[in-house]
């Protein structure tokens, strides 16, 4: 499994559901941009980058293929969000 070598958080001002955007570097070789930190009824959660298809539905452009990999990315992004200055 790729190692997360850097997480950058770009906080959003305002009162919408999107609280921040994040980019995640994997093995110092790949960068995934467009990850969103969202706030919903149950608290903060992470949305993988996606695009709107011709049918109007959103599809992930990038997504982990295992539960463990997803948890690793989500935890890294949420921890970086909580540690970043307001």
N, C-alpha and C positions, 0 to 999 in steps of 0.2 A: 504494500500500500504506500502511496506517495506521502511524503512528509510535508506538512504545512510549514513553510519557512517564513512566511510573513502574512499578516492580515492588516489591511488599511481600512479605516473607518472614515466615512464622509457623512457627518450628521446633517440632517435636514431640519431647517427651522419651520415652524408652523404646527398646526394641530391635526394634520392628516394621519392616516394609518402608517405611512412610511416614515420611519424614524431615522434611518440612515441607509446609505449604500455602502457596500464593502467590496474590496478586491482581495483575493486570496492567491498567494504564490505557492506553487507546489514544486518541491525539490529544486527551488531556485531556477527552474526551467520553464514553467508554464504559469500564466496568470489568468485567473477567472475573474472577470469583471461583471458588474450588474447584479450581484447578490444583494438582496434587500433585507433589512431588519424591519419587521412589521410589528404593530401592536394591535392585538385583537382582544376579544372579551376574556380570553384565558391568559393574557399576558403577551410577552414578546415571543416571536417566532421568526424563522429565517425562510425566505423565498429564494429559490434558485433562479438564475437568469432565464428568461424565456422570451418568446415572441408570439405575436398573434398570427394564427394561421388564416388561410383564406376562408375557412368556415367560421371564423370568429372566436374559436377556442384558443386558449394559450397552451403552448407546448414548451417544455424545458429545452433550452439550448445546451445546457450542461446539467448533469445530475449524477450523483454517486450511484454506483451499481450495487452497493450493499448497505445494510442498515448501519454497520459499524463505520463505514466511510462517511455516511450522511451525518451520523452523530458527531464524528470527529470535526467535520467542517462546521456544523451548527454550533457546537460547543466553543470552537475557536472564535467564530464570529461574535457570538453573544458575549463571551468573556472580553474580547477586545472592545466591544461596544460599551460594556459596563465600566471598563477601565479608562475609556477615552474621556478627555475633558468635555465639559458641557458647552 
